[in-house]
């Protein structure tokens, strides 16, 4: 996950703000759900399309990982669906909130 404006992704602080936004948005959705989880990791990357030196292209992106559990396959898949719906809702919220950041 990254900002649409690529230069914003050169700042670890900005990407960590995005990470906190994901956690905050998810915390406000389906708070009692315990059979799934979304984890985040800030990863290093290089933005080769930016017209700067190779060293200045070094930046970050947010990796999202998710899991779901259940007592059987059907329950696990239903819980995964719930995780994905919650994640979609959170990401749409963040997208609207960060739309005009430059």
Secondary structure as the mmCIF struct_conf table of DSSP 4:
data_model
#
loop_
_struct_conf.conf_type_id
_struct_conf.id
_struct_conf.beg_label_comp_id
_struct_conf.beg_label_asym_id
_struct_conf.beg_label_seq_id
_struct_conf.end_label_comp_id
_struct_conf.end_label_asym_id
_struct_conf.end_label_seq_id
BEND BEND1 UNK A 4 UNK A 5
HELX_RH_3T_P HELX_RH_3T_P1 UNK A 6 UNK A 10
HELX_RH_AL_P HELX_RH_AL_P1 UNK A 12 UNK A 27
TURN_TY1_P TURN_TY1_P1 UNK A 28 UNK A 28
BEND BEND2 UNK A 29 UNK A 30
TURN_TY1_P TURN_TY1_P2 UNK A 31 UNK A 32
BEND BEND3 UNK A 35 UNK A 35
STRN STRN1 UNK A 36 UNK A 46
TURN_TY1_P TURN_TY1_P3 UNK A 48 UNK A 49
BEND BEND4 UNK A 50 UNK A 52
TURN_TY1_P TURN_TY1_P4 UNK A 54 UNK A 54
HELX_RH_3T_P HELX_RH_3T_P2 UNK A 55 UNK A 57
STRN STRN2 UNK A 58 UNK A 68
BEND BEND5 UNK A 71 UNK A 72
HELX_RH_AL_P HELX_RH_AL_P2 UNK A 73 UNK A 98
TURN_TY1_P TURN_TY1_P5 UNK A 99 UNK A 100
#
